[in-house]
Amino acid sequence: MEKLQEFVSMGGYGAYIWGAYGLCAIVMILLVLTTMRRLRANERTLATLKDLRRGGGSEVKRGEQPAEGQKDAP
């Protein structure tokens, strides 16, 4: 048990070392979560664009005049 306490205290620097490990773990977890969130958003955007390309949307194509009340496409 004493060896475990020595390991955790790391010669008096345990708080700094374990704090750094904890902070690094939190940052890495946040990176994974934000990456997954962005992936889902990009997949939804891709699905929407594919649907528009197939003609499933009501967007105005380049060179066409928008219908009454419809905004111009970018």
N, C-alpha and C positions, 0 to 999 in steps of 0.2 A: 504494500500500500504506500509505503514511503517513496518508492521509486516512481510510482505514478504521480505523486505530488511534486516530486522533483522535475519530472517531465513536464507537467502542466505549468509549473512556475518558471521553467526555462531559465534558471539562474537569475530570477528577479525580473526578467523581461517578458514574462508570460502574458501580461496584460496587453502589451504592445503587439506581440506576435499573434496572439489569438484574436485580438481586435482587427489586425490586418487581414487575417484569414477570413474572419467573419464579414468584413467589408467587401472583400474580393468575392466571396460567395454570394452576397446580396447583389452585387453589380452583375455577376454572371447570370444569376437567376432573372434579374430584370431584363438583361439582354435577350435571353431566350424568350421571355414573355412578350416583349415588344416585337421581336422578330416574328413570332407566331401570329401576333395581332396584325402586323403589316402584311404577312403572307395571306391571311384570310381576306383582308381588304383588297389586295392585288388580285386574288383569285376571283372575287366578286366583280371587280372592274373588268377583268379579262372576259368573264362570262357575259357581262353586259355588252362589251365591245363585239364579241362574237355574235351575240344576238342581233345587234344593230347591223352587223355586216351581212347577216343572212336575210335582212329585211324585216326583222321582227319588231323593229322600233318605229316610232313615228317621227324620227328626227329628219330634218331637211338636209338633203344631200347638196354638195357644192354645186353652185350654178342654178339651183332651183329657187323659185320664189316661195317664201313661207306662206302657209295658209293664214287666213284671218285669225289674229290673236296668238299666233305661234311666233316664238322668238327665232332670230337668226341663229344658225349653227356657227360655232367659232371657226 
